[in-house]
């Protein structure tokens, strides 16, 4: 979560920088690829957080039924 919050603050800082340089076009203040990679990283971190909570929910369901985790066995 701290990484996600850090990306949000960084993007907010870029938007504040754009706002403070209002007469200039935004692409002269902040390069487009900087914002692109911030957005891509926020999406990846958000997906990772979602996968973490999904797996935590699945683990909670499997332990609540049996009381302990089931061992993974191969069918081969």
Steps between C-alpha positions, in 0.01 A plus 500: 500500500786740574635461148156575356465809721846615390403476134181695569695777674753511216227533237329767710831685515525490121147640468584777748809578293286522187250726681775732628634544146151566361589727204738236365360188333502192723739313272766767556467466876483120530602259228219269390705183555549586868124506559456191281735293713347632822158386379633161386672445836189599696296252295753221562521571874119512522473164325763357735309624805181349359672164443635507856154550651349242263757240607453592865125442460557165327744392774250603766227292339719189471621521862151566640367178346774263607673681785834482319635543152468208263828374353540541128533164330581415143275275292788371287 
